[in-house]
Amino acid sequence: MVPFVDLKAQYASIKGEVDTAIGRVLESCQFTLGPEVGAFETEFSAYCGATQGIAVNSGTSALHLALLAAGVGPGDEVITVPFTFVATVSAICYTGATPVFVDIDPQSLTMDPTQIAAAITDRTKAILPVHLYGQTADMDPILAIARARGLVVIEDAAQAHGAEYNGRRAGSMGDMGCFSFYPGKNLGAYGEGGMVVTDNPEFTRTIRMLRDWGAEKKYEHVLKGYNYRMEGLQGAVLRVKLRHLETWTQARRSAAARYDRIFSGSGVSAPIEMSYARHVYHVYAIRTQRRQSWQDALQQRGVSTGIHYPIPIHLLPAFADLGYVEGQFPHSERAAAEVLSLPMFPELTATQSAEVGDAVIALAQESRACAATA
Ligand SMILES: *Cc1c(COP(=O)(O)O)cnc(C)c1O
């Protein structure tokens, strides 16, 4: 049996450190924000190469507050991609603004910068690229268009802790970068969590207020804010886990390299690491036109897989009001139909990756034999 992710293996490897950190919070009774969260903000923003970090209670909250700090609201438009997790687009809707989609690049599966110019109107306020699967979008051309047109760039780096673009860290290239610490992410809390990182003190000040009821000082509410505070326990756990993140990222990259070696020359369509990228493999997705049968067959052989994501956002019933139709974003639609995420976590052993790889290769050979006789 190869699970899709294995959070128990990771806890077992850091149990002593985590239990001590949790004990410290329980003794201090600093259950929300507090010194552990403050220290984690300093440590994680430094890890990202940003000067400021504002911890919140989810990646979705991070996106919501980054958009609000950028002044995005009703009547505005925000350019993003339809091939992402729903939270990217929902956060735009929370502000009252309208999401405007552009298609992805078929190799990187991230925002195609050549599509942006045609999507800009005089209502456009921000561009929200998504660093999907742990690989950054092609940021230089995105930043160039944004600068030329006076637009804010907010990175959805929820899947990209420690990913790099030509040596720059995810989250530090745009005006703000948003991270999720959902348990299954590369840096996962034992509960929910998120952070905005930025170099901009004005955005920092606004987001610090908005996450805690818009208060400048206790009971002096200068903005209509939210209860988006990070819990003390999550800050303490995340500080412990951040110390291991580089090791875990290297382990993910090694696991991906093992898959790549098994698939090379086999006809299996493996993910592409762009020349600009350090991919951190939150997800390792192959592509196949026989996804359903491959997923079922792998499950029968004891290999659990996932699909990230089966329906592009513009075709989801929840977003029908945006008025998009099938065929408008062909690369997103095709990716949504073909991607299949293989087991990927730092503790994945060489034996397990070989077992998965061999099972996939066998399916590819069967599919070719079927195609030849059809
Ligand atoms: C996980 C995720 C989010 C949302 O983060 P939460 O912490 O679950 O709210 C946003 N965008 C992307 C691309 C994600 O993968």
The ligand as a Gaussian input file, in Angstrom:
#p B3LYP/6-31G(d) Opt

LIG

0 1
 C       -4.689000      25.424000      -0.100000
 C       -4.821000      26.522000      -1.077000
 C       -5.436000      27.742000      -0.759000
 C       -6.220000      27.962000       0.501000
 O       -5.552000      27.724000       1.677000
 P       -6.391000      27.317000       2.998000
 O       -5.350000      27.371000       4.059000
 O       -6.927000      25.933000       2.775000
 O       -7.473000      28.312000       3.183000
 C       -5.424000      28.754000      -1.705000
 N       -4.853000      28.583000      -2.906000
 C       -4.278000      27.421000      -3.264000
 C       -3.646000      27.309000      -4.611000
 C       -4.246000      26.343000      -2.370000
 O       -3.686000      25.189000      -2.751000

